[in-house]
Amino acid sequence: QVQLVESGGGLVQAGGSLRLSCAASGLTFSTYAMAWFRQVPGKDREFVAAISWSGGRTLFADSVKGRFTISRDNVKNTGYLQMNSLKPEDTAVYYCAADPGAYGPGTKMYSYWGQGTQVTVSS
């Protein structure tokens, strides 16, 4: 049974940093592309960042480029999203997702999803 469990969310002031983690089990994590999405109430889930199975390729939404970093540790079966210079508009529930296929920005590209972790950025 595949499980993705996010952690690391919380409340932070604008300009601060958080690191989200996504612990994977029940899959050969090193062969899966991974991504982070976020969602606020009443809006569609939004792409944030993606990373290839090897970690050699990354992709970012324009809104987070230069502030967020995505990485992975295939030994620990864990993915990460380092978020710096946080803004109030970054407030959302953040989800990690994984798929054995090619990585990219579309929600439909990913077969497996975590439950999400809340990130709140105060002004």
Secondary structure, 3 states (H helix, E strand, C coil): CCEEEEECCEEEECCCCEEEEEEEECCCHHHCEEEEEEECCCCCCEEEEEECCCCCCEEECCCCCCCEEEEEECCCCEEEEEECCCCHHHCEEEEEEEECCCCCCCHHHCCEECCCEEEEEEC
